[in-house]
Amino acid sequence: MESRILVVDDEKEIRGFLSRALTRMGGFQVELAESAEGALQKIEKEPFDLVLTDLKMPKMDGLQLISEIAKSKPETLTMMMTGHGTIDSALEAMKRGASDYLMKPLNLDELIVRIRKVLDEKQRFVRLRDFADRLEKANQELRRIDGMKSEFVSVASHELRTPLAAIKNAVQLVLKGTAGKINENQEKFLSMAERNINRLTNILNDLLNLSRIESGKIELKFENIELKGIIELMASSLRPHADGKSIKIDVEINEQLPGVYGDSEKIEQILTNLIGNAIKFTPEGGRILMTAQPLTHDGKGGHGDRVAVSVKDTGIGIPPEHLDAIFEKFHQVEGSLQRSVSGTGLGLAITKGLVEAQQGKIWVESEVGKGSTFTFTLPISEGERRDPHFRFILDKEFQRAQENDAPLALFLIQVSDERGEVGEAVLGQLEEKIKNCLCRKSDILLRREKEKILAALCEASLEGAQIIRQRIEEGIQKRPFEGEEADVVIKVGTATYPEEVASKAELFRLAQERLGG
Ligand code: ADP
């Protein structure tokens, strides 16, 4: 389709000249306006691809017109025509949103080349934007299908586990002789069946675990944990297995290892997978070393906010080209030791999922023939001050906000009286009042018992958060607390993501800082 151009000039001859030239030589569809005001009216009524305007006109000038169009019709391109000696105005026009400018007297060939260039660029931009839109839609669809796949795997594995358990039971009963005496040959075949049932059960458990991780349905019980005990326990429980290959398992733990915040059962699962692999891929007589230390990330020996746990082996190693893919599901290194015995290629994908669900990272360093070191991190717990439940909810809500590009507002509301303590009754009333001030069902209100703080998490922007805060403050003033003699002081601290802060830690810190002020 021909591009539509609106020519704006107060001189009739120039309008006529441009109209003819652009139609005949450029093949454009041209409309004319003799003033900026007239141009704005036309633009309001019908769409144009480009507005070519003169600078000097009696009332509103070309610069003002360009600003107006940039504001009200940003899709419409603008170009400015100026006389000699007015280069400043031309530059000002570009600042206000014009795509290009032309010096008078106009050279027709140049005019048409420049207009075409500007229009082509716009078309390229529109095509790119459409492409990006289509990609985003395709992505959404893929995410939806991926979710369905996880759901299917989850249901199928779950349904398969029950009959498998019954089969296992039956085989074990026959093996034990409960159903009558069996001969040596029968025992051999039934034992083989039992081994394969166990293998199948492991595969189903892995699939179920992975689909739970992928769909975000994994349940974690966060608590403050001392890692030393868990690491030593896992090392001793896997030692008998390692002894079978004369592999030594040693543990070296930094004396000042701070506590971490995580789910102990899941940490045990991570360690079992990593040590299990280390045993599997290390030849007879090798060594496995488990270490744990605070991760220093400033290079000056300062403690970061993580603990790093490593499982190092003297095994076959992993070729460099497999290092990135090793954590993907079903990825196995061709020709790895003991391929015939080995598992599903899901172990490390599950391990990675479990580490990441606890806000950690995992990576591997390896040299073929020398060994591999798998290291994962976990966040350091900040002792009693952090309420695990609160932190878990904050983690989850923050992640949700990030993924959905949604805002998140945190409100910390503290109540105290002259004696510095408030009763349960006041806290309960405050909780009720605040609940009434929140907007959506999905907004969350939590109580941090220790500091008598209520914390609310709402899907609200900075502006929305200010309104909610006002409502909270007004609500409290209007209806004071019943049954309290001393005056109650209530402080509110808020912070919003992403407008005020970029991270979860900053969100909490800023709200707390404002609470103190
Ligand atoms: P699986 O062990 O069931 O095959 P994993 O996901 O645990 O699946 O591991 C994927 C692959 O990574 C393994 O098949 C193996 O090739 C490689 N791998 C994992 N751990 C080690 C290790 N400690 N040393 C050498 N290779 C390893």
Boltz pocket constraint, residues with backbone or C-beta under 6 A from the ligand:
constraints:
  - pocket:
      binder: B
      contacts: [[A, 273], [A, 274], [A, 277], [A, 278], [A, 281], [A, 313], [A, 315], [A, 316], [A, 317], [A, 318], [A, 326], [A, 328], [A, 331], [A, 332], [A, 333], [A, 334], [A, 336], [A, 342], [A, 343], [A, 344], [A, 345], [A, 346], [A, 347], [A, 348], [A, 349], [A, 372]]
      max_distance: 6.0
